[in-house]
């Protein structure tokens, strides 16, 4: 059960980071006035979604490798080797799943009727109040869906994790990497068992997303 527990731990931590970071980045991008600047920033933030995961992992390795600029900085000043550690699995899952949360949150926030916000401004309400008490509740279904999808994507991350974290048993071997290892070693019974686990859990995540999104929409309407 070690790969499953490791995958759950990685997905939970990366999902929490992605949820809050993606939400506030989406709010920041929506507030940009220049259409050209907004398109460029949006393209950069969405890039991990369309790049092959191994390419995203390559860039992470080029930054956080032991002999690379950021990786050397962490090693020299904090005695922390980022690459091929459990934290690297979280980093890979966060980078790859971030665009899902960001795009979902941005789309949900954009769909809120701007009339509500304009009325609030005429009443002298602060931008933070408008965001937290009006825009956020109305956009909750889309934001929640993005968070659940980002969690599921982090759970199933393979390519970037293999590049930056490796496939170390008991340390960085998540469930997708364990499936690959089982097939490579000819342990097909183990592979079928692990595939069954991740399929069932992914199905539960999708059903939960639909359920909570439906409940959130009903609350917003009521």
Secondary structure, 3 states (H helix, E strand, C coil): CHHHHHHHHHHHHHHHHHHHHHHHHHHHHHCCCCHHHHHHHHHHHHHHHHCCHHHHHHHHHHHHCCCCHHHHHHHHHHCCCCCCCHHHHHHHHHHHHHHHHHHHHHHHHHCCCHHHHHHHHHCCCCHHHHHHHHHHHHCHHHHHHHHHHHHHHHHCCCHHHHHHCCCCCCCCCCHHHHHHHHHHCCCHHHHHHHHHHHHHHHHHHHHHHHHHHHHHHHHHHC
